[in-house]
């Protein structure tokens, strides 16, 4: 079966690099060091203008856990409505209850606002108490896709559970491995999990073009390098697709 690669892009430049490399879908987000949050309106609007491939948007109001207040749910609802108006192809979300079960009721409420947009339940699933039960809850809530590392630090480490989840889901939902998916392990992941969709950031280091650099002063957290960051590499996207197709 044809492999589908979704690239997690933390900037418009990364989204364009993913498209150039041949990715079939982009998950657009912000604040990747926090696990991702919802991008700005400007990023969403311009990405929709520039990208021809499927564009899904992370709906997450903050970093941290996935137990959300009424106010945070209202924020997510407004963001989903904006995505629908802008013509996005899908949304990516994940809500849990305090006891580690999927918050089915609130997920259904948000997906009702999404209407025809495809819905992915993200790695909040990996923090769920019972993965088999959580999968049934994700399906019952109306999601078409599950992004998961198999409740492990990386998808390769969680490959056995990912395969079990794929077999349990059958045709009801697509299981998409994510976390640590790279060109050098995607073929093995395909063999071990039997999945056909994969989620990767395909990132490489980017050096600032600033010639003048203020010594001893930073604007971010202690230890943050103001003059280097990570972004999606077109060549890394191509390598992921080549190696995955060869599996």
Secondary structure in CASP SS format (residue, H / E / C, confidence):
PFRMAT SS
TARGET T0000
AUTHOR 0000-0000-0000
METHOD secondary structure of the structure
MODEL  1
X C 1.00
X C 1.00
X C 1.00
X E 1.00
X E 1.00
X E 1.00
X E 1.00
X E 1.00
X E 1.00
X C 1.00
X C 1.00
X H 1.00
X H 1.00
X H 1.00
X H 1.00
X H 1.00
X H 1.00
X H 1.00
X H 1.00
X H 1.00
X H 1.00
X C 1.00
X C 1.00
X C 1.00
X E 1.00
X E 1.00
X E 1.00
X E 1.00
X C 1.00
X E 1.00
X C 1.00
X H 1.00
X H 1.00
X H 1.00
X C 1.00
X C 1.00
X E 1.00
X C 1.00
X C 1.00
X C 1.00
X H 1.00
X H 1.00
X H 1.00
X H 1.00
X H 1.00
X H 1.00
X H 1.00
X H 1.00
X H 1.00
X H 1.00
X C 1.00
X C 1.00
X C 1.00
X E 1.00
X E 1.00
X E 1.00
X E 1.00
X E 1.00
X C 1.00
X C 1.00
X C 1.00
X C 1.00
X C 1.00
X C 1.00
X C 1.00
X C 1.00
X C 1.00
X C 1.00
X C 1.00
X H 1.00
X H 1.00
X H 1.00
X H 1.00
X H 1.00
X H 1.00
X H 1.00
X H 1.00
X H 1.00
X H 1.00
X H 1.00
X H 1.00
X H 1.00
X H 1.00
X H 1.00
X H 1.00
X H 1.00
X C 1.00
X C 1.00
X C 1.00
X E 1.00
X E 1.00
X E 1.00
X E 1.00
X C 1.00
X C 1.00
X E 1.00
X C 1.00
X C 1.00
X C 1.00
X C 1.00
X C 1.00
X E 1.00
X C 1.00
X H 1.00
X H 1.00
X H 1.00
X H 1.00
X H 1.00
X H 1.00
X H 1.00
X H 1.00
X H 1.00
X H 1.00
X H 1.00
X C 1.00
X C 1.00
X C 1.00
X E 1.00
X E 1.00
X E 1.00
X E 1.00
X C 1.00
X H 1.00
X H 1.00
X H 1.00
X H 1.00
X H 1.00
X C 1.00
X C 1.00
X C 1.00
X H 1.00
X H 1.00
X H 1.00
X H 1.00
X H 1.00
X H 1.00
X H 1.00
X H 1.00
X H 1.00
X H 1.00
X H 1.00
X C 1.00
X C 1.00
X C 1.00
X E 1.00
X E 1.00
X E 1.00
X E 1.00
X C 1.00
X C 1.00
X C 1.00
X C 1.00
X C 1.00
X C 1.00
X C 1.00
X C 1.00
X C 1.00
X C 1.00
X H 1.00
X H 1.00
X H 1.00
X H 1.00
X H 1.00
X H 1.00
X H 1.00
X H 1.00
X H 1.00
X H 1.00
X H 1.00
X C 1.00
X C 1.00
X C 1.00
X C 1.00
X E 1.00
X E 1.00
X E 1.00
X E 1.00
X E 1.00
X C 1.00
X C 1.00
X C 1.00
X C 1.00
X C 1.00
X C 1.00
X C 1.00
X H 1.00
X H 1.00
X H 1.00
X H 1.00
X H 1.00
X H 1.00
X H 1.00
X H 1.00
X C 1.00
X C 1.00
X C 1.00
X E 1.00
X E 1.00
X E 1.00
X E 1.00
X C 1.00
X C 1.00
X E 1.00
X E 1.00
X E 1.00
X E 1.00
X E 1.00
X C 1.00
X C 1.00
X C 1.00
X C 1.00
X C 1.00
X C 1.00
X C 1.00
X C 1.00
X C 1.00
X C 1.00
X C 1.00
X C 1.00
X C 1.00
X C 1.00
X C 1.00
X C 1.00
X C 1.00
X C 1.00
X C 1.00
X C 1.00
X E 1.00
X E 1.00
X E 1.00
X E 1.00
X E 1.00
X C 1.00
X H 1.00
X H 1.00
X H 1.00
X H 1.00
X H 1.00
X H 1.00
X H 1.00
X H 1.00
X H 1.00
X H 1.00
X H 1.00
X H 1.00
X C 1.00
X C 1.00
END
